[in-house]
Amino acid sequence: MAANIKSDIEAYVINKVKEKREALNLTQSELALELNVSDGFIGQVESSKYPAKYNLNHLNKLAIVFKCSVKDFIPEQPFK
């Protein structure tokens, strides 16, 4: 299996979401409930072993949950 299943930008977005989740003391299961996804989905997204990642609809819901902008999950500069 490939070492880096997720691209740099995908990993960046996932880490930003995880930081916000942990700052609010939300468990992966609680966030999954908010996003209306399975309990295991957040764990798979946050793990480097699975290809699961957030899509634009997830990011929109996450911005609502965290009361922020979708842009807060996106890097200022593109990855090269």
N, C-alpha and C positions, 0 to 999 in steps of 0.2 A: 504494500500500500504506500502511496506517496506520502512523503514527510509533511509537505505543506498542501493540505487539501483546500485551504482557504487562501485567497489572495491577500496582499497587504492591506488593501482598502477594506475588504470584508472583515479582516481581523481588527482593524481600527474601529470600525462601526460596532462590532461585537463587544470590544473592550469598553467603548464609551457607554453602551447600554448597560454592561455589567457594573461599571462604576456607579451609574445612576441607580441601578437596582440595589446595590449594596449600601449606597448612601441613605436610601430610604428603608433599609433593613427589610427589604422584600425577599422572600425566598423565591427560588426558581418556580415552584408550584404556584405561588401567589401571582407571579408575573404571568405565568401561563394562563391562569384563570382570567386575568385582565385582557389578554390578547385572544382568548377563546381558541387556544391551541392545546395540544395534549401536554400532560405533565412532563413527559420526557423531552419535549421539543426544545425547551430552553437549555436543558443540560446538553443536548446534542449540539445546539448552536454554540454554546460556550466551550465545548470540547474540541480539541484539534483532531480528534479521531474520526469525526463525522463531517460529511459535506454540508450539513444543514446550515442555513443562514437566514437572516432577516430579509424580507422583500420590502418594497416601498409601502405596501399596505401596513405591514408590521410597524415600520418606522413612523407612519402617520399615527397609528394607535399608541405607540410608545410615547410620542410627543404629547398626546393627550394625557396619558397616564402620569408622565413626569412633569406635565405643565411647562413644556419648553417648546422650542422650535425644532422641526425636523433637521434643520441645519446644524443643530447642536451635536448631531451624530456624525456629521460629515467633516473630513479634514479641510482646512483652509486652502492647502496646496495639493495638487494632484500627485499621486505616487508615480514614479518613473520606473 
